[in-house]
Structures are given as C-alpha cells and as structure tokens.
C-alpha cells in the first residue's frame, strides 16, 4: 500500500505523529518524509504532533468535534458548539468550544479556532455522551442540559438570581426556544448542584424550566 492510499484510509480520523511514523516504517528517515508530505499538501498540521489528511488527497475529513477531543485531552464538546449540534441555538458558531480539566486555552489552527475552558472535578464528568457523528467518527459531547449549564457557570457576569433573569438569559440572550428547554431533565441538573460552580444560578435555571 502506497502512502497516499494509506492516507485515504485514515482521512476520517486525526493522525498522530506516531501513526505517521508507523505508516512510514519502510523509510530510513520517516521524519523527513513527514516534512515532505506537509510540503506537498498531503497532510495538514493541526498542532504539534497532530495532523489531518490534506484536501488534495480527498474531501473526507474528521468532524470538528472529534478533532477537538484530540487536540487537548481530556475534553468534551460543550457550550455553543454542543448547543448548535443539538439545534438549540440559531446563531452560527465560529469557534469549536470544549471543556477540560486542564488550564483554559485556545488553539488557532488552519481549519479554525478551538477553545477549551477549565472546569473542576467532579462537575466536569457529569452529563457526557459519546455521539456518533458519521462513519467511524464518535466524539465526547455534553448533553443538552450540561452544555447549557457549562455556558452559565463559565460566563463571567452571568448570575441567575430570579426566574425572570433566567428566562431573559436563556430566551433573549441565547435565543433558545421554550418548547426545547421544557424537555430538559431538571432532576439531572439538580443532582449536579452539590459539586457545580454557580450552583445557585443552576438551581434558578431548573426552577425557571419547571415553570414552562
């Protein structure tokens, strides 16, 4: 199997430096060949040690959610990116937003901006699901409830002190729909409160949802 055929087979996944070295095991200097593949546009760097197959090889690429999980780990897709995935917010999302237990940081890549916001344990680990995006592409994503809660607890200046302020933030600021929010599982959110940042705001969120 030549290298281009091998890359086509890997086009649906992020490619690590070690995987490239394994694919190039018959070359005396695999690192030199990796540089040549980059120069020829057959692979594109995402960050140090992580690549995707270049567009000249084929149109298939990893989903941004899958890439986000690989760029920094542990992490999961959340906030605007997850809410958009579920069709809960109308705005186009320009950054791929994730949560992590590591320090807050961002990665400017050739395919877009990936942001990671710190959350404490054990709250970080609540409300996660492995979502199947397409062929052989699964990524860790917040549930709708967790994605909204993450947005609230990590946005500076947002404190939901009453049902009216909760409604204003969710329906006017985020432009979510009541019919969708009414489906949220408030008992699940309440089970997170003991360990959640801004627990009073999340408690007010559940009270607001229960009025719908």
WOUR-V812951 format. One record per residue. N is the residue number from 1. BURIAL is # if it has 9 or more other ideal C-beta (glycine too) atoms within 8 Angstrom, else .. D_LAST is the distance of its C-alpha to the last C-alpha in whole Angstrom. Layout:
BEGIN
n=[N:N]
burial=[BURIAL:BURIAL]
d_last=[D_LAST:D_LAST]
END
This chain:
BEGIN
n=[1:2:3:4:5:6:7:8:9:10:11:12:13:14:15:16:17:18:19:20:21:22:23:24:25:26:27:28:29:30:31:32:33:34:35:36:37:38:39:40:41:42:43:44:45:46:47:48:49:50:51:52:53:54:55:56:57:58:59:60:61:62:63:64:65:66:67:68:69:70:71:72:73:74:75:76:77:78:79:80:81:82:83:84:85:86:87:88:89:90:91:92:93:94:95:96:97:98:99:100:101:102:103:104:105:106:107:108:109:110:111:112:113:114:115:116:117:118:119:120:121:122:123:124:125:126:127:128:129:130:131:132:133:134:135:136:137:138:139:140:141:142:143:144:145:146:147:148:149:150:151:152:153:154:155:156:157:158:159:160:161:162:163:164:165:166:167:168:169:170:171:172:173:174:175:176:177:178:179:180:181:182:183:184:185:186:187:188:189:190:191:192:193:194:195:196:197:198:199:200:201:202:203:204:205:206:207:208:209:210:211:212]
burial=[.:.:#:.:.:#:#:#:.:#:#:#:#:#:#:#:#:.:#:#:#:.:#:#:.:.:.:.:.:#:.:.:#:#:.:.:#:#:.:.:#:#:#:#:#:#:.:.:.:#:#:#:#:#:.:.:#:.:.:.:#:#:#:#:#:#:#:#:#:.:#:#:.:.:#:#:#:#:#:#:#:#:#:#:#:.:.:#:#:.:.:.:#:.:#:#:#:#:#:#:.:#:.:.:.:.:#:.:#:.:#:.:#:#:#:#:#:#:#:#:.:.:#:#:.:#:#:#:.:.:#:.:#:.:.:.:#:.:#:#:#:#:#:#:#:#:#:#:#:#:#:#:#:#:.:.:.:#:.:#:.:.:#:.:#:#:#:#:#:#:#:.:.:#:.:#:.:.:.:#:#:.:.:#:.:#:.:#:#:#:.:#:#:.:.:#:.:#:#:#:#:#:#:#:#:#:#:#:#:.:.:.]
d_last=[59:59:57:55:55:53:51:50:49:47:45:42:42:42:46:47:51:52:51:53:56:56:56:59:61:64:64:66:64:60:59:61:60:56:57:59:56:54:57:57:53:52:50:48:47:44:45:48:48:46:46:45:47:48:47:51:51:48:44:42:41:38:35:34:31:35:37:34:35:38:39:38:37:35:32:29:27:24:22:23:25:23:20:22:23:20:19:16:18:20:23:26:27:31:31:30:28:29:29:32:33:36:37:35:36:37:39:40:41:43:40:37:36:34:33:32:30:31:29:30:31:30:26:27:28:24:22:25:26:29:28:31:31:34:38:39:36:33:32:30:26:23:20:17:16:19:20:17:18:21:21:19:22:25:24:26:25:21:20:17:18:15:11:12:14:12:10:13:15:13:12:15:18:17:15:13:11:7:8:10:8:6:10:11:13:12:15:17:16:17:20:21:21:24:26:23:24:22:21:19:17:16:15:13:11:10:9:7:6:6:4:0]
END
